[in-house]
Amino acid sequence: MKKRTPFFKSINFKIALVFAMLLVVTLEVFGVIFVRQLETQNLNQFKSQVQLQPYVDNAIIDQLERSNTGKANHQIQQIISSGNNQNISEIRVIDNKGIIRGTSDANDQAIVGQKSTDRNVKSVIYNTRTYQQVSYNRANNTRYFISIVPLINTQGTTNNLVGVVYLRAHLESVYQNVNNITLIFVVAALIAITVGLILAILIAGAITRPIEEMRQRTMQIARGDYSGHVQIYGDDELGQLAEAVNNLSVRVEEAQESTESERRRLDSVLGYMTDGVIAADRRGKITIVNEMATDFLDVNADQVIGQSILDVLKLRDKYNLRDLFENQEQEVLDLSEEGKDLILHASFALIQRESGFISGLVCVLHDVTEQQKIDEDRKQFVSNVSHELRTPLTSMKSYIEALVDGAWKDPEVAPNFLKVTQDETDRMMRMINDLLNLSRMDSGTAKLDLEFVNLNELFSHILDRFDMILKSSDKPEKMYSIKRDFTKRDIWVEVDTDKIQQVLDNIMNNAIKYSPDGGVITCRLLETHNHVILSISDQGLGIPKDALPHVFDRFYRVDKARSRAQGGTGLGLAISKEVIQMHGGRIWVESKEEVGSTFYISLPYEPFEEGDAWE
């Protein structure tokens, strides 16, 4: 929502107010000077009007030269009466002794002949200097002009003071004229201020209109709207500023588009990276995190933004923020949980400007779980192979040393020693062959020789061989019976006969080894919509629950001592798993301790009739 500036807070009002105040101050100063000058001029003019004529002064001097007689006073009274005008309220004549000799005030004739008590009169008599004063009578609110002029007789060799003339005149006419002119001036000033204020508002509006347009334009730019432009009204400073704002809008739009393009490119790069990326500011607060990093850490991007990178990566117990900025050491983070293995390699790098200022830190998270697992499997594999080969080699060395020491001469001992040596050699050969087969499968060089076979007949053929072992031996090591539970429909599948036979032989051998004497081995064959399922169940001791996920691992044995004693390499089930996976199938086991185990093989299957190949 657009925020509107109140008029009394706007620059328009402020410009008009300043202009009006300047006008008021100017008129006030001019008015004071004008009124003061007018008052002075009127007063001077008034003073000149109320002064007595020189001939009047001379006549009064002549009368004062005479003695203080009634005739002289009468003449003085007539002189001042003839020289009086409407502005003069009173004229007094006082001789050099301070005796009032005449007054123009008809109502105050009693003072004639009395001594004057006015201090100003005495001062003029004493100093022979003219005295003038404008006084104000608060009783009747009236202004007066008082003038006391010394009368000097200039005839003769010396200038003698014969008296003074006291004159008092009303000033109301003067100040009334001044007040009238002042009132006219004030009214004219108010009119001028009003007109000036209106003009100031109009002029300020004309000045601030481009500024307001530029303000609105900059607000649009701040909101990300770069459309439109500021109208340029002229070539003055405001016009140049408007042009600069238009250029700024274009530049900002270009910079914003470039920044947005770079941001999208960065987001795209970070989004498609297989590594996690976390960026933090100089305070360690996370500012950027890509999707892979949130997947690794199992967090939401909105949750970690603003949090400390030490807390998110759980490194606060090992490092502080200064350590990361100064050392940038690589760290291995083990985030494994129950049922989920996750090991990350964290690399740290500084975000540094050209000036050297460090503005943040970047952490790259690389998933090394598989690599760590491969390294661990490799170490375990080397350890297992070394151990598995050392056992028969140690046994062979012992028997061969015994033969070298002379046991070969004993006809009863020598054949037995040689038989053990041969068995251990065969055991090592089987192990090496199994390792070579696994190596080919791991490298992808193992090939399948596929052909359509009747799986019912192939499975039965394999089981018949195990039945023949019992029939051909007078004293078999263990008695067992094989129970068949096959579908009656012939199932034709495309498999590598030799490798499938190797898998079934391996599972059957394990079933016989771990079944009790006289146990029953149940073999089933059935079909589903698009798979064929083979299963082999024994009645052995079963596999512990915690060992079930590992029975197909290389060199893994549930009962290591018993398996090694029975000549197992620990690779049979691992090879079986690889073979079945090469056929696009799946192998798994279900087992209960003291009940027995069942191995399942699932192979892809499409219904196929024997005669279809010839159609």
BELWOMO-V423910 format. One record per helix or strand. SS is the DSSP state (H for helix, E for strand). FROM is the first residue (numbers start at 1). LEN is the number of residues. If there is no record, write none. Layout:
# BELWOMO-V423910
ss = (SS & SS)
from = (FROM & FROM)
len = (LEN & LEN)
This chain:
# BELWOMO-V423910
ss = (H & H & H & H & E & E & H & E & H & E & E & E & H & H & E & E & H & H & E & H & H & E & E & E & E & E & H & H & H & E & H & E & E & H & E & E & H & H & H & E & E & H)
from = (7 & 11 & 54 & 70 & 88 & 99 & 106 & 115 & 119 & 131 & 142 & 160 & 172 & 237 & 276 & 285 & 291 & 301 & 308 & 309 & 321 & 331 & 337 & 340 & 343 & 358 & 369 & 407 & 413 & 450 & 455 & 480 & 492 & 497 & 519 & 531 & 545 & 560 & 572 & 586 & 596 & 610)
len = (3 & 40 & 12 & 13 & 8 & 5 & 6 & 1 & 9 & 7 & 12 & 11 & 51 & 36 & 6 & 5 & 7 & 4 & 1 & 4 & 7 & 4 & 1 & 1 & 10 & 10 & 36 & 3 & 31 & 5 & 18 & 7 & 5 & 18 & 9 & 7 & 6 & 6 & 11 & 7 & 9 & 5)
